[in-house]
Amino acid sequence: MQNFRPYQVLLFILLVLSLLFIPSFLLPNGGAKFLGIKWQFLAFEEVLHPKNQEKKDIAKIIQKVDTSDINENLVKHSGKTDGKLGLAAGGELSTESATSLHLNELSSQNLFRFFTQLQTASDEGRKISIFHYGDSQIEGDRMTGYIRQRIQNQFGGNGPGMIPATNVYNTQTFKQTFSSNFERLTSFWGKKLSTRKYGAMGSASIILIDTARSNRGELTEGWIEVEASKAAFTRARDFNQVRCFYTACVKPCSVKVYENNKLIHEDSLIKDGLGHSLDLSFPKTPGRLKFVFSTTKSPVFNGFALEGDVGVQVVNVAMRGSSGHAISAGDAALFRKMHNELNTELVILQFGGNSVHAFRDSSSVRNYMRSFKSQIQFIQRNRPSAAILVIGPSDMSQMVNGIFETYPYLSYCVNQMKKSCDETGAIFWDLYAAMGGENSMPSWVSQGLAGKDYIHFSPRGASYASQLFYDAFIAEYARWVGGQSSSKKDAVE
């Protein structure tokens, strides 16, 4: 390697500087293009006498800038509840029922822990949630609506609880409309959300943004309107707490809330990308509420909670076409956060119907149950305090030689589901047996309690099935209360 002497290095530097001075003299101040490239050098005068950075005094300019909270002068909703909506009506308890819950020692402990929460929530001014996840058998609040009414009457609570950000199923429990530029994404079917931030509802919605407009800084507006339904069960008709759950807000997003077309609240969503809720309280059930969002990049909207002040919220999460495998498909952190905030103490899983027709042998049933069991364990990891209650599939018929018969592996599926519940500490209720077992569906169809597809309940049939479940549930609660009373009496004596 050749070594350069100091004078050689100095001569090289001087030569390079000399070459650079030539274009400084020849090129105009604005530079010139050569070979498609713009060449520009400092003028010789600027090299000899470089300019100093000029600093202007902008104190007077700053004084004219409004540095106050951007939400300070917006319209703010001033309504406030008295904190009493949702008190329990109570009623007589019976230990008699046509069916019973299947329990072992572990699942009994989990259920009784939930009963303690159920018994005290309303009296202590607390709220707890029951989430009812299921396939199309509970779509449109079928079964859930009836169960909610009975539980809220007995233990307190008002409102339908959480509803999807944009609902696509027919329901009488609430009214909702939304602008055409909202897109619904789900964990269980159809188009997916790349971030998987579905939250507790298994679905989320976003505003479709025109990229070109967004790049120009132009805002896109989207709106969602919710309203109580007079056709709902009485407890679901009234609510005074409204919460809009959202996440992944990373750009400014303003929101205006109107009640019956009158502006009642202006705000902006928190743009830290995390899960939050915009909460409003009312002295009574509000009128038609319209949430209008304006942004250049849509947050992810996870749903609305329509609730009372105290008691039990019973949430319907219908997953059409799902076999229950998609519950763990969402972001676990957001799933956990929402259930913690909503204080979920019971999760009901009602699945299996969408897999029954596909079973070809006993091993395919066991494969399905391994996956289903993992969903139970996912919930247990992310909401350990919640009890889990599994409702097995109903009887379902296929036509064989002109006769409707129960699918061949349905009974085996029910038994395997019961076994998985025993292994995980989940409670089990056998809907198949409650209907009458093998080949009972044709009778339900002939009585107008199920549809001609020999799969789904009619509205009246859903109420019947729900009553059977509630009777078994409340009978177990009544026995627990009796046991508690006996224990206290023995302790006194």
Beta strands, then each sheet from edge to edge (+ up, - down):
strand 1: 32-34
strand 2: 37-39
strand 3: 127-134
strand 4: 161-163
strand 5: 174-178
strand 6: 182-186
strand 7: 203-207
strand 8: 220-228
strand 9: 241-247
strand 10: 253-259
strand 11: 262-268
strand 12: 276-281
strand 13: 289-295
strand 14: 300-307
strand 15: 311-318
strand 16: 344-350
strand 17: 387-391
strand 18: 397-400
strand 19: 403-406
strand 20: 427-429
sheet 1: 1+ 2-
sheet 2: 15+ 3+ 16+ 17+ 20+
sheet 3: 4+ 14- 9+ 12-
sheet 4: 5+ 8- 13+ 10- 11+
sheet 5: 6+ 7-
sheet 6: 18+ 19-
end
